[in-house]
Amino acid sequence: MVRKIGYMFITGPRRHQGHHRRRGHLEELGGSDVHNQRSGVAHFIADTEDEAFAQMRELLSYLPQNNREQPPYRPTLDDPHREDAELQTIIPDNPNQPYDMRSVVTRIVDDGRFLEVMHYHAENIICGFARLDGHPVGVVGNQPRVLAGAPRHRRLQQGRPLRALCDSFNVPLVTFRRRARIPPGYRPGSTRAIIRHGAKLLYAYCEADRPKLTVDHTQSVWRCLRRDVLQAHPCRL
């Protein structure tokens, strides 16, 4: 959605004013920030139409024309055997200390390019597309910088559509996993159906028949769910 151009709402400003006896602003009722941050209806936000077109072109560059084709390959100048010394220290020894999962992803993928989807909706999870050795992959991971990466209902809802999209268009899925738990006594976890949304996400992972690679950032590597390849982060070995 483009700021100050794109709007989506069920009841427009006039009907809102007649019912609530106050005038509602377009941006407040259904602007781009509302649907990117709160509702999750929009996946990208742009300041201009040209920027929005560029985002769509980049998104389509990761997907094939149809589900019978393979994802488009793009050569890269990155050495597949390259090493990054900072990956050894980027994860703190203290498990209670946060770190930025995006910095881990960008150091691993080709050219450091990571197209994040729904960046502003559920910030305790990262979802998007990148390339490994020129091949497109979907990326899902915890974000320890926000709520310690603990599962919330928005996060569980956000990961499932990307998994389904990758499975439909033959795109492998890479999961950057850091064990996170729901704090004891967290009542919204039950009232907002985390159990139901979590079950749907687990089912989506089990149902996917595309290659699944998991990069584990904790020592509990045995707890990963149905992966084809499991890699432990070097500093976790």
Residue frames as a rotation matrix with the C-alpha (Angstrom) as fourth column:
MET 1
0.576 0.818 0.000 0.00
0.818 -0.576 0.000 0.00
0.000 0.000 -1.000 0.00
VAL 2
-0.398 -0.659 0.638 1.11
0.651 -0.693 -0.309 3.52
0.646 0.292 0.705 -0.77
ARG 3
-0.490 0.162 -0.856 0.87
0.751 -0.421 -0.509 6.12
-0.443 -0.893 0.085 1.97
LYS 4
-0.393 0.452 -0.801 -1.85
-0.137 -0.890 -0.435 8.75
-0.909 -0.061 0.411 1.45
ILE 5
-0.599 0.231 -0.767 -3.01
-0.796 -0.066 0.602 6.98
0.089 0.971 0.223 -1.73
GLY 6
-0.493 0.367 -0.789 -4.18
-0.051 0.893 0.448 3.48
0.868 0.261 -0.422 -0.84
TYR 7
-0.576 0.404 0.710 -7.04
-0.811 -0.179 -0.556 2.87
-0.098 -0.897 0.431 1.61
MET 8
-0.512 0.503 -0.696 -9.11
0.048 0.826 0.562 -0.16
0.858 0.255 -0.447 2.60
PHE 9
-0.913 0.283 0.293 -12.04
-0.331 -0.098 -0.938 -0.09
-0.237 -0.954 0.183 5.00
ILE 10
-0.664 0.741 0.098 -15.46
0.747 0.653 0.123 -1.67
0.027 0.155 -0.988 5.44
THR 11
0.547 0.815 -0.192 -17.19
0.823 -0.566 -0.053 1.51
-0.151 -0.129 -0.980 6.55
GLY 12
-0.106 -0.597 0.795 -16.04
0.731 -0.589 -0.345 4.77
0.674 0.544 0.499 5.03
PRO 13
-0.914 -0.375 -0.153 -15.53
0.379 -0.659 -0.650 8.09
0.143 -0.652 0.745 6.80
ARG 14
-0.581 0.747 0.324 -19.07
-0.561 -0.656 0.505 9.34
0.589 0.112 0.800 6.15
ARG 15
0.357 0.732 -0.580 -20.76
-0.025 0.629 0.777 6.30
0.934 -0.263 0.243 7.64
HIS 16
-0.267 -0.546 -0.794 -18.30
0.827 0.293 -0.480 6.33
0.495 -0.785 0.373 10.54
GLN 17
-0.963 -0.097 0.251 -19.13
-0.005 -0.925 -0.380 9.96
0.269 -0.367 0.890 11.24
GLY 18
-0.198 0.972 0.126 -22.88
-0.602 -0.222 0.767 9.31
0.774 0.077 0.629 11.15
HIS 19
0.413 0.357 -0.838 -22.63
0.293 0.819 0.494 6.39
0.862 -0.450 0.234 13.59
HIS 20
-0.043 -0.559 -0.828 -20.04
0.976 0.152 -0.153 7.69
0.212 -0.815 0.539 16.06
ARG 21
0.887 0.461 -0.021 -20.87
0.459 -0.876 0.150 11.40
0.051 -0.143 -0.988 15.72
ARG 22
0.423 -0.790 -0.444 -17.27
-0.268 -0.577 0.772 12.22
-0.865 -0.208 -0.456 15.02
ARG 23
0.816 -0.132 -0.563 -15.22
-0.573 -0.057 -0.817 12.45
0.076 0.990 -0.122 11.89
GLY 24
0.597 -0.624 0.504 -12.76
0.201 0.724 0.659 9.65
-0.777 -0.292 0.558 11.16
HIS 25
0.158 -0.647 -0.746 -9.61
-0.815 -0.512 0.271 10.32
-0.557 0.565 -0.609 9.20
LEU 26
0.757 0.130 -0.640 -8.87
-0.575 0.598 -0.559 8.17
0.310 0.791 0.527 6.15
GLU 27
-0.195 -0.936 -0.292 -5.46
-0.534 0.351 -0.769 7.16
0.823 0.006 -0.568 7.48
GLU 28
-0.612 -0.018 0.791 -6.88
-0.776 0.207 -0.596 6.17
-0.153 -0.978 -0.141 10.87
LEU 29
0.366 0.879 0.305 -9.72
-0.744 0.473 -0.472 4.07
-0.559 -0.054 0.827 9.43
GLY 30
0.801 -0.008 0.599 -7.92
0.257 0.908 -0.332 2.20
-0.541 0.420 0.729 6.68
GLY 31
0.694 -0.607 -0.387 -4.61
-0.719 -0.609 -0.334 3.75
-0.033 0.510 -0.859 5.76
SER 32
0.429 -0.608 -0.667 -1.40
-0.263 0.623 -0.737 1.96
0.864 0.492 0.107 4.87
ASP 33
-0.592 -0.691 0.415 0.06
-0.589 0.020 -0.808 2.16
0.550 -0.723 -0.419 8.38
VAL 34
0.042 0.696 0.717 -3.08
-0.948 0.254 -0.191 0.65
-0.315 -0.672 0.670 9.94
HIS 35
0.894 0.415 -0.170 -3.08
-0.449 0.822 -0.351 -2.35
-0.006 0.390 0.921 7.61
ASN 36
0.230 -0.885 -0.406 0.67
-0.224 0.357 -0.907 -2.89
0.947 0.299 -0.116 7.82
GLN 37
-0.673 -0.582 0.456 0.98
-0.514 -0.075 -0.854 -2.61
0.531 -0.810 -0.249 11.59
ARG 38
-0.508 0.540 0.671 -2.34
-0.756 0.093 -0.648 -3.72
-0.412 -0.837 0.361 13.06
SER 39
0.519 0.852 0.069 -4.59
-0.710 0.475 -0.520 -5.71
-0.475 0.221 0.852 10.70
GLY 40
-0.369 -0.733 0.572 -1.89
-0.174 0.659 0.732 -7.43
-0.913 0.171 -0.370 8.64
VAL 41
0.676 0.672 0.301 -3.96
0.217 0.208 -0.954 -7.04
-0.704 0.710 -0.005 5.47
ALA 42
0.880 -0.426 -0.210 -1.12
-0.405 -0.443 -0.800 -5.25
0.247 0.789 -0.563 3.65
HIS 43
0.774 -0.632 -0.042 2.29
0.620 0.744 0.248 -6.87
-0.125 -0.218 0.968 3.24
PHE 44
-0.374 -0.899 0.228 4.34
0.923 -0.384 0.001 -3.90
0.086 0.211 0.974 2.02
ILE 45
0.673 0.494 -0.550 4.27
0.538 -0.838 -0.094 -0.15
-0.507 -0.232 -0.830 2.52
ALA 46
-0.295 -0.735 0.611 5.69
0.953 -0.269 0.137 2.51
0.064 0.623 0.780 0.20
ASP 47
-0.302 0.110 -0.947 5.87
0.332 -0.919 -0.212 6.28
-0.894 -0.379 0.241 0.09
THR 48
-0.283 0.187 -0.941 5.42
-0.810 -0.572 0.130 6.51
-0.514 0.799 0.313 -3.70
GLU 49
0.784 0.616 0.080 3.85
-0.443 0.645 -0.622 4.41
-0.435 0.452 0.779 -6.41
ASP 50
0.449 -0.702 -0.553 7.25
-0.626 0.195 -0.756 3.91
0.638 0.685 -0.352 -8.06
GLU 51
-0.543 -0.635 0.550 8.56
-0.834 0.329 -0.444 2.44
0.101 -0.699 -0.708 -4.81
ALA 52
0.134 0.686 0.715 5.55
-0.609 0.626 -0.487 0.12
-0.782 -0.370 0.502 -4.62
PHE 53
0.879 0.154 -0.451 6.13
-0.471 0.427 -0.772 -1.08
0.073 0.891 0.448 -8.20
ALA 54
-0.055 -0.977 -0.206 9.79
-0.757 0.176 -0.630 -1.74
0.652 0.121 -0.749 -7.38
GLN 55
-0.441 -0.042 0.897 8.75
-0.792 0.487 -0.367 -3.82
-0.422 -0.872 -0.248 -4.36
MET 56
0.592 0.741 0.315 6.39
-0.463 0.633 -0.620 -5.91
-0.659 0.221 0.718 -6.49
ARG 57
0.667 -0.422 -0.614 9.02
-0.573 0.237 -0.785 -6.47
0.477 0.875 -0.084 -9.17
GLU 58
-0.427 -0.872 0.240 11.48
-0.826 0.267 -0.497 -7.66
0.369 -0.410 -0.834 -6.55
LEU 59
-0.129 0.466 0.876 8.89
-0.688 0.594 -0.417 -9.96
-0.714 -0.656 0.243 -4.99
LEU 60
0.846 0.525 -0.091 8.03
-0.408 0.530 -0.744 -11.53
-0.342 0.666 0.662 -8.35
SER 61
0.238 -0.837 -0.493 11.73
-0.837 0.080 -0.541 -12.09
0.492 0.541 -0.682 -9.08
TYR 62
-0.621 -0.454 0.639 11.72
-0.747 0.590 -0.307 -14.82
-0.237 -0.668 -0.705 -6.42
LEU 63
-0.026 0.751 0.660 8.70
-0.240 0.636 -0.733 -16.68
-0.970 -0.178 0.164 -7.82
PRO 64
-0.856 -0.224 0.467 8.17
0.347 0.420 0.838 -18.68
-0.384 0.879 -0.282 -11.03
GLN 65
-0.803 0.573 -0.164 5.50
-0.526 -0.553 0.646 -17.88
0.279 0.605 0.745 -13.60
ASN 66
0.379 0.918 -0.115 3.38
-0.726 0.372 0.578 -20.79
0.574 -0.135 0.808 -12.40
ASN 67
0.437 -0.146 0.887 3.52
-0.788 0.414 0.456 -23.73
-0.434 -0.898 0.066 -10.01
ARG 68
0.949 -0.095 0.301 4.88
0.210 0.903 -0.375 -26.08
-0.236 0.419 0.877 -12.70
GLU 69
0.544 -0.797 0.260 8.09
0.047 -0.281 -0.959 -24.12
0.838 0.534 -0.116 -13.17
GLN 70
0.165 -0.607 -0.777 11.14
0.973 0.229 0.028 -23.90
0.161 -0.761 0.629 -10.97
PRO 71
0.765 0.100 -0.636 11.97
0.342 -0.900 0.270 -20.62
-0.546 -0.424 -0.723 -9.21
PRO 72
0.891 -0.404 0.206 14.14
0.028 -0.405 -0.914 -18.27
0.453 0.820 -0.349 -11.27
TYR 73
0.443 -0.838 -0.319 17.89
0.856 0.291 0.427 -18.67
-0.265 -0.462 0.846 -10.77
ARG 74
0.942 -0.219 0.253 20.05
-0.120 -0.927 -0.357 -15.56
0.313 0.306 -0.899 -10.51
PRO 75
0.272 -0.916 -0.295 23.85
0.685 0.400 -0.609 -15.84
0.676 -0.036 0.736 -10.53
THR 76
1.000 -0.011 0.009 25.68
-0.014 -0.658 0.753 -14.31
-0.002 -0.753 -0.658 -7.61
LEU 77
0.342 -0.936 0.082 29.24
-0.320 -0.198 -0.927 -13.13
0.884 0.290 -0.367 -7.09
ASP 78
0.369 -0.172 0.913 29.28
-0.926 0.011 0.377 -14.42
-0.075 -0.985 -0.155 -3.51
ASP 79
-0.561 -0.629 -0.538 31.54
-0.591 0.760 -0.272 -17.38
0.580 0.166 -0.798 -2.88
PRO 80
0.493 0.819 -0.292 29.39
-0.355 0.496 0.792 -20.32
0.794 -0.287 0.536 -1.64
HIS 81
0.366 -0.451 -0.814 32.27
0.746 0.665 -0.033 -21.30
0.556 -0.595 0.580 0.66
ARG 82
-0.152 -0.424 0.893 32.75
-0.122 -0.888 -0.443 -17.83
0.981 -0.177 0.083 2.12
GLU 83
-0.110 0.048 -0.993 33.21
0.929 0.360 -0.085 -17.38
0.354 -0.932 -0.084 5.85
ASP 84
0.214 0.228 0.950 32.05
-0.129 -0.957 0.259 -14.57
0.968 -0.178 -0.175 8.12
ALA 85
-0.656 -0.598 -0.461 33.90
0.358 0.291 -0.887 -14.35
0.664 -0.747 0.023 11.41
GLU 86
-0.761 0.380 0.525 31.19
-0.612 -0.690 -0.387 -12.20
0.215 -0.616 0.758 13.00
LEU 87
0.229 0.866 -0.444 28.73
-0.546 0.492 0.678 -15.10
0.806 0.087 0.585 12.82
GLN 88
-0.228 -0.395 -0.890 30.78
0.484 0.747 -0.456 -16.73
0.845 -0.535 0.021 15.58
THR 89
-0.862 -0.213 -0.460 30.08
0.507 -0.373 -0.777 -13.90
-0.006 -0.903 0.430 18.00
ILE 90
-0.699 0.611 0.370 26.78
-0.290 -0.716 0.634 -12.41
0.653 0.336 0.679 16.83
ILE 91
0.425 0.829 -0.364 24.79
0.052 0.379 0.924 -14.64
0.904 -0.411 0.118 19.20
PRO 92
-0.020 -0.468 0.884 25.50
-0.855 -0.450 -0.258 -13.67
0.518 -0.761 -0.391 22.82
ASP 93
-0.753 -0.337 -0.565 26.49
-0.015 0.868 -0.496 -16.30
0.658 -0.365 -0.659 25.37
ASN 94
-0.858 0.510 0.064 23.79
-0.144 -0.119 -0.982 -15.05
-0.493 -0.852 0.175 27.71
PRO 95
-0.706 0.610 0.358 20.49
0.694 0.496 0.522 -16.58
0.141 0.617 -0.774 26.50
ASN 96
0.214 0.815 -0.538 18.57
0.855 -0.422 -0.300 -13.65
-0.472 -0.396 -0.788 28.02
GLN 97
-0.333 -0.406 -0.851 20.41
-0.033 -0.897 0.441 -11.09
-0.942 0.175 0.285 25.92
PRO 98
0.696 0.691 0.198 18.64
0.183 0.095 -0.978 -10.15
-0.695 0.717 -0.061 22.66
TYR 99
-0.601 -0.788 -0.131 20.22
0.061 -0.209 0.976 -9.91
-0.797 0.578 0.174 19.22
ASP 100
0.084 0.624 -0.777 19.00
-0.769 -0.456 -0.449 -9.00
-0.634 0.635 0.441 15.75
MET 101
0.121 0.024 0.992 18.07
0.289 0.956 -0.059 -12.05
-0.950 0.294 0.109 13.67
ARG 102
0.969 0.246 -0.026 18.02
0.059 -0.329 -0.943 -9.90
-0.241 0.912 -0.333 10.51
SER 103
0.396 -0.896 -0.199 21.75
-0.903 -0.420 0.092 -9.33
-0.166 0.143 -0.976 10.82
VAL 104
-0.260 -0.425 0.867 22.22
-0.271 0.894 0.357 -13.11
-0.927 -0.142 -0.348 10.91
VAL 105
0.507 0.561 0.654 20.09
0.456 0.470 -0.756 -13.65
-0.731 0.682 -0.017 7.83
THR 106
0.958 -0.095 -0.270 21.73
-0.264 -0.654 -0.709 -10.91
-0.109 0.751 -0.652 5.76
ARG 107
0.059 -0.997 0.057 25.20
-0.901 -0.029 0.433 -12.31
-0.430 -0.076 -0.900 6.49
ILE 108
-0.312 -0.132 0.941 24.19
-0.016 0.991 0.134 -15.74
-0.950 0.027 -0.311 5.20
VAL 109
0.570 0.658 0.492 22.09
0.473 0.227 -0.851 -15.06
-0.672 0.718 -0.181 2.11
ASP 110
-0.056 -0.590 0.805 23.42
0.998 -0.043 0.038 -13.97
0.013 0.806 0.592 -1.28
ASP 111
-0.402 -0.255 0.879 24.60
0.502 -0.864 -0.021 -10.37
0.766 0.433 0.476 -1.55
GLY 112
-0.914 0.033 -0.405 23.12
0.374 -0.321 -0.870 -9.66
-0.159 -0.946 0.281 1.87
ARG 113
-0.735 0.678 -0.009 19.73
-0.569 -0.610 0.551 -9.08
0.368 0.410 0.834 0.24
PHE 114
-0.819 0.539 -0.195 16.65
0.562 0.689 -0.458 -10.04
-0.113 -0.484 -0.868 2.24
LEU 115
-0.643 0.698 0.315 13.16
-0.288 -0.602 0.745 -8.98
0.709 0.388 0.588 1.09
GLU 116
-0.956 0.272 -0.108 11.09
0.202 0.343 -0.918 -8.91
-0.213 -0.899 -0.383 4.25
VAL 117
-0.440 0.892 0.107 7.33
0.183 -0.028 0.983 -9.42
0.879 0.452 -0.151 4.07
MET 118
0.637 0.770 -0.040 4.97
0.266 -0.171 0.949 -7.85
0.723 -0.615 -0.314 6.63
HIS 119
-0.361 -0.933 0.004 7.85
0.400 -0.159 -0.903 -6.08
0.843 -0.324 0.430 8.32
TYR 120
-0.740 0.052 0.671 5.66
-0.457 -0.770 -0.444 -4.00
0.494 -0.635 0.594 10.66
HIS 121
0.214 0.963 -0.164 2.90
-0.475 0.250 0.844 -6.46
0.853 -0.103 0.511 11.58
ALA 122
0.999 0.017 -0.046 4.36
0.029 0.544 0.839 -9.02
0.039 -0.839 0.543 14.00
GLU 123
0.543 -0.836 0.080 7.83
-0.677 -0.492 -0.547 -7.80
0.496 0.243 -0.834 14.82
ASN 124
0.153 -0.503 0.851 8.78
-0.783 0.464 0.415 -10.83
-0.603 -0.730 -0.322 16.89
ILE 125
0.284 -0.128 0.950 9.03
0.473 0.881 -0.022 -12.87
-0.834 0.456 0.310 13.69
ILE 126
-0.253 -0.371 -0.893 10.76
-0.662 -0.607 0.440 -12.22
-0.705 0.703 -0.092 10.38
CYS 127
0.268 0.379 0.886 9.40
0.474 0.748 -0.464 -13.56
-0.839 0.544 0.021 7.09
GLY 128
0.445 -0.084 -0.891 10.58
-0.627 -0.740 -0.244 -12.96
-0.639 0.668 -0.382 3.57
PHE 129
0.954 -0.132 0.270 12.57
0.288 0.663 -0.691 -14.09
-0.088 0.737 0.671 0.56
ALA 130
0.325 -0.914 -0.243 16.27
-0.680 -0.404 0.612 -14.33
-0.658 -0.034 -0.753 -0.18
ARG 131
0.796 -0.140 -0.588 18.67
-0.424 0.565 -0.708 -16.38
0.431 0.813 0.391 -2.30
LEU 132
0.404 -0.716 0.569 21.22
-0.421 0.407 0.811 -19.06
-0.812 -0.567 -0.137 -1.50
ASP 133
-0.552 -0.712 0.434 23.75
0.165 0.417 0.894 -19.79
-0.817 0.565 -0.113 -4.24
GLY 134
-0.938 0.150 -0.311 21.42
-0.345 -0.457 0.820 -18.03
-0.019 0.877 0.481 -6.68
HIS 135
-0.582 0.756 -0.299 18.31
0.450 0.606 0.656 -20.05
0.677 0.247 -0.693 -5.79
PRO 136
-0.249 0.564 0.787 15.28
-0.617 -0.719 0.320 -18.37
0.747 -0.406 0.527 -4.15
VAL 137
-0.600 0.126 -0.790 14.34
0.597 0.728 -0.337 -19.48
0.533 -0.674 -0.512 -0.64
GLY 138
0.457 0.743 0.488 11.67
-0.022 -0.539 0.842 -18.46
0.889 -0.395 -0.230 1.83
VAL 139
-0.673 -0.730 -0.115 12.94
0.194 -0.024 -0.981 -17.30
0.714 -0.682 0.158 5.22
VAL 140
0.592 0.780 0.203 11.14
-0.085 -0.191 0.978 -17.57
0.801 -0.596 -0.047 8.55
GLY 141
-0.357 -0.779 -0.515 12.72
0.528 0.287 -0.799 -16.91
0.771 -0.557 0.309 11.93
ASN 142
0.499 0.390 -0.774 12.30
0.866 -0.269 0.422 -15.70
-0.043 -0.881 -0.472 15.48
GLN 143
0.148 -0.463 0.874 13.25
0.158 -0.861 -0.483 -12.12
0.976 0.209 -0.054 16.25
PRO 144
-0.029 -0.192 -0.981 14.87
0.940 0.329 -0.093 -12.14
0.341 -0.924 0.171 19.72
ARG 145
-0.904 -0.378 0.199 14.94
0.307 -0.899 -0.311 -8.33
0.297 -0.220 0.929 19.83
VAL 146
-0.431 0.840 0.329 11.14
-0.746 -0.537 0.395 -8.17
0.508 -0.075 0.858 20.21
LEU 147
0.508 0.698 0.505 9.48
-0.860 0.378 0.342 -10.04
0.048 -0.608 0.792 23.09
ALA 148
-0.246 -0.743 0.622 12.45
-0.684 0.588 0.433 -12.43
-0.687 -0.319 -0.653 23.04
GLY 149
-0.713 -0.027 -0.701 10.96
-0.645 0.417 0.640 -13.99
0.275 0.909 -0.314 19.90
ALA 150
-0.792 0.449 0.413 8.19
-0.009 0.668 -0.744 -15.63
-0.611 -0.593 -0.525 21.94
PRO 151
-0.774 0.531 0.345 5.15
0.547 0.285 0.787 -16.86
0.320 0.798 -0.511 19.98
ARG 152
-0.624 0.692 -0.364 2.14
-0.220 -0.602 -0.768 -14.58
-0.750 -0.399 0.528 19.79
HIS 153
0.188 0.796 0.576 -1.06
0.420 0.465 -0.779 -15.00
-0.888 0.388 -0.246 17.80
ARG 154
0.777 0.073 -0.625 0.00
-0.443 -0.642 -0.626 -12.46
-0.447 0.764 -0.466 15.15
ARG 155
-0.248 -0.955 -0.165 3.35
-0.876 0.148 0.459 -14.17
-0.414 0.259 -0.873 14.68
LEU 156
-0.545 0.085 0.834 1.73
0.103 0.994 -0.033 -17.58
-0.832 0.068 -0.551 14.20
GLN 157
0.579 0.807 0.119 -0.71
0.290 -0.067 -0.955 -16.15
-0.762 0.587 -0.273 11.67
GLN 158
0.569 -0.391 -0.724 2.09
-0.694 -0.700 -0.167 -14.45
-0.441 0.598 -0.670 9.75
GLY 159
-0.452 -0.878 0.158 4.33
-0.655 0.447 0.609 -17.50
-0.605 0.171 -0.777 9.24
ARG 160
-0.127 0.461 0.878 1.67
0.239 0.874 -0.424 -19.80
-0.963 0.156 -0.221 7.79
PRO 161
0.846 0.505 -0.172 0.85
-0.050 -0.247 -0.968 -17.91
-0.531 0.827 -0.184 4.52
LEU 162
0.250 -0.831 -0.496 4.53
-0.953 -0.302 0.026 -17.64
-0.171 0.467 -0.868 3.57
ARG 163
-0.553 -0.424 0.717 4.99
-0.379 0.894 0.237 -21.36
-0.742 -0.141 -0.655 4.12
ALA 164
0.264 0.759 0.595 1.97
0.339 0.505 -0.794 -22.09
-0.903 0.412 -0.124 1.89
LEU 165
0.821 -0.004 -0.571 3.21
-0.461 -0.596 -0.657 -19.73
-0.338 0.803 -0.491 -0.82
CYS 166
-0.194 -0.973 -0.129 6.66
-0.934 0.142 0.329 -21.35
-0.302 0.184 -0.935 -0.87
ASP 167
-0.466 0.065 0.882 5.14
-0.036 0.995 -0.092 -24.81
-0.884 -0.074 -0.461 -1.00
SER 168
0.589 0.791 0.167 2.89
0.186 0.069 -0.980 -23.85
-0.786 0.608 -0.107 -3.92
PHE 169
0.920 -0.239 -0.311 5.68
-0.389 -0.471 -0.792 -22.37
0.042 0.849 -0.526 -6.05
ASN 170
0.781 -0.590 -0.206 8.48
0.491 0.783 -0.381 -24.89
0.386 0.196 0.901 -5.37
VAL 171
0.241 -0.693 0.680 10.50
-0.434 -0.704 -0.563 -22.55
0.868 -0.160 -0.470 -3.15
PRO 172
-0.112 -0.339 -0.934 12.53
0.658 0.680 -0.325 -24.20
0.745 -0.651 0.147 -0.34
LEU 173
0.761 0.448 0.468 12.02
-0.093 -0.640 0.763 -22.89
0.642 -0.624 -0.445 3.17
VAL 174
-0.356 -0.897 -0.264 14.81
0.405 0.107 -0.908 -21.87
0.842 -0.430 0.325 5.55
THR 175
0.772 0.634 0.032 13.92
0.184 -0.271 0.945 -21.51
0.608 -0.724 -0.326 9.24
PHE 176
-0.459 -0.848 0.265 16.17
-0.043 -0.276 -0.960 -19.64
0.887 -0.452 0.090 11.66
ARG 177
0.513 0.774 -0.371 15.08
0.200 0.312 0.929 -21.00
0.834 -0.551 0.005 15.00
ARG 178
-0.730 -0.600 0.328 15.73
-0.236 -0.229 -0.944 -19.75
0.641 -0.767 0.026 18.50
ARG 179
-0.336 0.634 -0.696 13.85
0.764 0.616 0.192 -21.45
0.550 -0.467 -0.692 21.29
ALA 180
-0.839 0.187 0.512 11.38
-0.370 -0.885 -0.283 -19.09
0.400 -0.427 0.811 22.91
ARG 181
-0.631 0.607 -0.483 8.66
0.739 0.660 -0.136 -19.72
0.236 -0.443 -0.865 25.44
ILE 182
0.114 0.762 0.638 5.44
0.137 -0.648 0.749 -18.01
0.984 0.002 -0.178 26.40
PRO 183
-0.749 -0.422 0.512 5.87
-0.398 -0.331 -0.856 -16.32
0.530 -0.844 0.080 29.80
PRO 184
-0.657 0.521 -0.545 3.96
0.709 0.673 -0.212 -18.02
0.256 -0.525 -0.811 32.63
GLY 185
-0.260 0.668 -0.697 0.65
0.639 -0.423 -0.643 -16.37
-0.724 -0.612 -0.317 33.39
TYR 186
-0.919 -0.066 -0.389 0.37
-0.228 -0.717 0.659 -14.79
-0.322 0.694 0.644 29.95
ARG 187
-0.250 0.927 0.280 -3.45
0.150 0.323 -0.935 -14.81
-0.956 -0.192 -0.220 29.69
PRO 188
0.284 0.402 -0.871 -3.72
-0.768 -0.449 -0.457 -13.34
-0.575 0.798 0.181 26.16
GLY 189
-0.751 -0.602 -0.271 -1.91
-0.649 0.597 0.471 -16.46
-0.121 0.530 -0.840 24.97
SER 190
-0.789 0.531 0.310 -5.07
0.460 0.844 -0.277 -18.45
-0.408 -0.076 -0.910 25.66
THR 191
0.077 0.910 -0.408 -7.69
0.235 -0.414 -0.879 -15.81
-0.969 -0.028 -0.246 24.91
ARG 192
0.230 -0.036 -0.973 -6.18
-0.801 -0.575 -0.168 -15.01
-0.553 0.817 -0.161 21.51
ALA 193
0.917 0.354 0.184 -6.08
-0.215 0.827 -0.519 -18.64
-0.336 0.437 0.835 20.40
ILE 194
0.043 -0.968 -0.245 -2.33
-0.985 -0.083 0.154 -19.21
-0.169 0.235 -0.957 20.34
ILE 195
-0.346 -0.141 0.928 -2.99
-0.230 0.971 0.061 -22.94
-0.909 -0.193 -0.368 20.67
ARG 196
0.594 0.664 0.454 -5.21
0.297 0.344 -0.891 -22.97
-0.748 0.664 0.007 17.58
HIS 197
0.869 -0.304 -0.390 -2.92
-0.495 -0.558 -0.666 -20.80
-0.015 0.772 -0.635 15.47
GLY 198
-0.121 -0.955 0.270 0.12
-0.899 0.221 0.378 -22.73
-0.421 -0.197 -0.885 16.65
ALA 199
-0.042 0.182 0.982 -1.48
0.080 0.981 -0.178 -26.01
-0.996 0.071 -0.056 15.61
LYS 200
0.910 0.409 0.065 -2.18
0.117 -0.103 -0.988 -24.59
-0.398 0.907 -0.142 12.16
LEU 201
0.506 -0.800 -0.322 1.43
-0.862 -0.472 -0.183 -23.49
-0.006 0.370 -0.929 11.77
LEU 202
-0.329 -0.613 0.718 2.73
-0.594 0.726 0.346 -26.91
-0.734 -0.313 -0.603 12.84
TYR 203
0.355 0.544 0.760 0.36
0.304 0.702 -0.644 -28.60
-0.884 0.460 0.084 10.41
ALA 204
0.935 -0.018 -0.355 1.57
-0.315 -0.505 -0.804 -26.30
-0.165 0.863 -0.478 7.62
TYR 205
-0.003 -0.999 -0.037 5.18
-0.974 -0.005 0.226 -27.33
-0.226 0.037 -0.974 8.25
CYS 206
-0.341 -0.083 0.936 4.26
-0.181 0.983 0.022 -31.01
-0.922 -0.162 -0.351 8.30
GLU 207
0.614 0.713 0.338 2.20
0.225 0.252 -0.941 -30.68
-0.756 0.654 -0.006 5.13
ALA 208
0.587 -0.414 -0.695 4.92
-0.742 -0.619 -0.258 -28.94
-0.323 0.668 -0.671 3.09
ASP 209
0.785 -0.315 0.533 6.77
0.390 0.921 -0.029 -31.23
-0.482 0.231 0.845 0.71
ARG 210
0.749 -0.613 0.252 9.40
-0.103 -0.483 -0.869 -28.71
0.655 0.625 -0.425 -0.43
PRO 211
-0.048 -0.851 -0.523 12.93
0.665 0.363 -0.652 -28.88
0.745 -0.379 0.549 1.02
LYS 212
0.885 0.325 0.333 13.12
-0.060 -0.631 0.774 -27.48
0.462 -0.705 -0.539 4.55
LEU 213
-0.140 -0.972 -0.188 16.38
0.522 0.089 -0.848 -26.30
0.842 -0.217 0.495 6.10
THR 214
0.912 0.408 -0.037 16.55
0.222 -0.415 0.883 -25.35
0.345 -0.813 -0.469 9.77
VAL 215
-0.235 -0.945 0.227 19.36
0.174 -0.271 -0.947 -23.30
0.956 -0.183 0.228 11.32
ASP 216
0.647 0.513 -0.564 19.14
0.573 0.162 0.804 -23.80
0.504 -0.843 -0.190 15.08
HIS 217
0.010 -0.605 0.796 20.41
-0.244 -0.773 -0.585 -21.10
0.970 -0.188 -0.156 17.42
THR 218
0.382 0.108 0.918 19.92
-0.924 0.021 0.382 -23.07
0.022 -0.994 0.107 20.62
GLN 219
-0.678 -0.725 0.118 21.25
-0.734 0.677 -0.053 -26.31
-0.042 -0.123 -0.992 21.98
SER 220
-0.221 0.687 0.693 17.89
-0.231 0.653 -0.721 -28.09
-0.948 -0.319 0.014 21.80
VAL 221
-0.629 -0.103 -0.770 18.35
-0.760 -0.125 0.638 -29.16
-0.162 0.987 0.000 18.19
TRP 222
-0.969 0.245 0.045 16.34
0.248 0.958 0.141 -32.35
-0.008 0.148 -0.989 18.67
ARG 223
-0.359 0.892 -0.273 13.14
0.395 -0.120 -0.911 -30.37
-0.846 -0.435 -0.309 19.15
CYS 224
-0.658 0.119 -0.744 12.91
-0.630 -0.628 0.457 -29.14
-0.413 0.769 0.488 15.55
LEU 225
0.143 0.873 0.467 9.92
-0.201 0.487 -0.850 -30.33
-0.969 0.027 0.245 13.57
ARG 226
0.540 0.239 0.807 10.24
0.563 0.610 -0.557 -32.40
-0.626 0.755 0.195 10.40
ARG 227
0.470 -0.475 -0.744 13.21
-0.659 -0.749 0.063 -30.78
-0.587 0.461 -0.665 8.71
ASP 228
0.972 -0.218 -0.083 15.14
0.080 0.646 -0.759 -32.18
0.219 0.732 0.646 5.75
VAL 229
-0.008 -1.000 -0.006 18.43
0.571 0.000 -0.821 -30.59
0.821 -0.010 0.570 6.80
LEU 230
0.950 0.249 -0.190 19.33
0.287 -0.448 0.846 -29.35
0.126 -0.858 -0.497 10.26
GLN 231
-0.009 -0.964 0.265 22.29
0.492 -0.235 -0.838 -27.06
0.871 0.123 0.476 10.83
ALA 232
0.602 0.100 -0.793 23.40
0.779 -0.296 0.553 -25.81
-0.179 -0.950 -0.256 14.23
HIS 233
0.903 -0.308 0.299 24.80
-0.202 -0.920 -0.336 -22.32
0.378 0.243 -0.893 14.36
PRO 234
0.181 -0.924 -0.335 28.62
0.131 0.361 -0.923 -22.59
0.975 0.124 0.186 14.71
CYS 235
-0.557 -0.455 0.695 28.73
-0.558 -0.415 -0.718 -21.02
0.615 -0.788 -0.023 18.17
ARG 236
0.332 0.756 0.565 26.09
-0.943 0.254 0.214 -23.50
0.019 -0.604 0.797 19.38
LEU 237
0.481 -0.190 -0.856 28.15
-0.240 0.910 -0.337 -26.58
0.843 0.368 0.393 18.59
